[in-house]
Amino acid sequence: MSNKILQNNRFSLSGSSLLQNIEKEEHIQVPREEQSPTLPTTHQFPTGHTLSISIADNTLEICDQNGAPTVNISLQKEGPIVEVAGAKLSLKSPKDIDVQCQNFSVNTEEDIYMNSNGGLIIESTQELQLNCEVDVHIRAKVIWLN
């Protein structure tokens, strides 16, 4: 922003004029190009990761050292779409983590392990299926069926 624009937008009040209504002065409009800083379209981090911003596509993407996308945020009319891929993803919160969605899928190549120091409740208002190609083991002090 130029000094001329700053000087023309400056005004001061003193003495008895503090108690008077101030009429809004006309300020010089700053051209749109000068109002917002120009963002780099690409930035490389010391780790080799690359951040790319595409204003035209409404996307922000972080790629790893080999160019594979690890974080992609796409701003759509219906809301942002966030995709994250990494060697390990971790969520930690001292309070609750809530997930609300239409469908929820978890697919793993190996095991799923769920542990709770409190209760574990699985509820369904429709049919609940448990499918296993080998044995099912249930250990408990008491097993209640219907």
C-alpha positions in Angstrom: 0.0 0.0 0.0 1.5 3.4 -0.9 2.2 6.2 1.5 -0.2 8.5 -0.4 -3.1 6.2 0.3 -2.1 5.9 4.0 -1.8 9.7 4.4 -5.1 10.4 2.7 -6.9 8.0 5.0 -5.5 9.6 8.2 -7.5 12.0 10.4 -7.3 13.1 14.0 -9.7 14.6 16.6 -8.8 16.9 19.5 -10.5 19.2 22.1 -14.2 20.1 21.5 -14.4 18.1 18.3 -14.3 14.9 20.3 -17.9 15.6 21.4 -19.2 16.3 17.9 -20.6 13.8 15.4 -17.9 12.8 13.0 -19.0 12.8 9.4 -17.6 9.9 7.5 -14.7 11.1 5.3 -14.3 9.7 1.9 -11.4 7.4 1.9 -9.5 6.3 -1.1 -10.4 2.8 -2.2 -7.4 0.6 -2.5 -7.4 -1.4 -5.7 -8.1 -5.1 -5.2 -4.6 -6.1 -6.2 -3.1 -4.1 -3.4 -5.5 -5.3 -0.7 -4.6 -9.0 -0.6 -1.0 -10.3 -0.7 -0.1 -12.5 -3.5 0.2 -16.2 -2.4 2.8 -18.3 -3.9 1.3 -21.1 -5.9 4.0 -23.6 -4.8 6.3 -23.8 -1.8 8.8 -26.5 -1.0 9.5 -27.3 2.7 13.0 -28.3 3.9 11.6 -31.9 4.3 11.0 -32.1 0.6 7.2 -31.8 0.9 5.5 -29.4 -1.5 2.5 -27.2 -0.8 0.5 -26.2 -3.9 -2.4 -23.7 -3.9 -4.7 -23.4 -6.9 -7.1 -20.5 -6.6 -8.8 -21.5 -9.9 -9.5 -25.1 -8.7 -10.1 -24.1 -5.1 -7.6 -26.6 -3.9 -4.7 -26.9 -1.5 -2.4 -29.9 -1.8 0.6 -31.2 0.1 2.7 -33.8 -1.7 5.6 -35.9 -0.3 9.1 -36.0 -1.5 8.1 -38.3 -4.4 5.2 -36.2 -5.5 2.5 -38.4 -4.0 -0.4 -36.4 -2.5 -0.6 -36.6 1.4 -3.1 -33.8 2.1 -5.7 -32.5 -0.3 -8.3 -29.9 0.6 -10.9 -29.1 -2.1 -13.4 -26.4 -1.5 -16.7 -27.3 -3.1 -20.2 -25.7 -3.1 -21.5 -28.5 -0.8 -18.5 -28.0 1.6 -14.8 -28.8 1.9 -13.5 -32.3 0.9 -10.5 -33.3 3.0 -8.3 -36.3 2.0 -5.3 -37.3 4.2 -2.8 -40.1 3.4 0.3 -40.9 5.5 2.5 -43.5 6.9 0.6 -43.1 10.2 -2.4 -41.0 11.2 -3.1 -40.4 14.8 -6.1 -38.6 16.5 -5.6 -37.6 20.2 -8.0 -35.6 22.3 -8.4 -35.1 26.0 -12.2 -35.0 25.4 -14.6 -36.7 23.0 -14.1 -37.4 19.3 -17.4 -37.5 17.5 -18.1 -38.7 14.0 -21.4 -38.1 12.3 -22.0 -39.2 8.7 -24.3 -41.0 6.4 -22.1 -44.2 6.1 -19.0 -45.1 8.0 -16.5 -47.7 6.6 -13.3 -49.1 8.0 -11.2 -51.4 5.8 -7.9 -52.8 7.0 -5.3 -55.1 5.5 -4.6 -56.6 9.0 -6.2 -56.4 12.5 -8.6 -54.1 14.1 -8.2 -53.7 17.9 -10.7 -51.9 20.1 -10.1 -51.5 23.8 -12.2 -49.6 26.4 -11.6 -49.1 30.1 -15.3 -48.4 30.2 -18.2 -50.0 28.5 -18.4 -50.9 24.8 -21.9 -50.7 23.3 -22.8 -51.6 19.7 -26.4 -50.7 18.8 -28.4 -51.0 15.6 -32.0 -50.2 14.8 -31.8 -52.7 11.9 -30.3 -56.1 11.4 -26.8 -56.6 12.9 -24.6 -59.1 11.1 -21.4 -60.7 12.4 -19.6 -62.7 9.6 -16.4 -64.7 10.2 -14.7 -67.3 8.0 -13.1 -69.0 11.0 -14.1 -69.5 14.7 -15.8 -66.9 16.9 -14.6 -66.8 20.5 -16.7 -65.0 23.2 -15.3 -64.9 26.7 -17.2 -63.4 29.5 -18.4 -64.0 33.1 -22.0 -64.3 31.9 -23.3 -64.3 28.3 -26.9 -63.2 27.9 -28.6 -64.1 24.6 -32.1 -62.8 24.2 
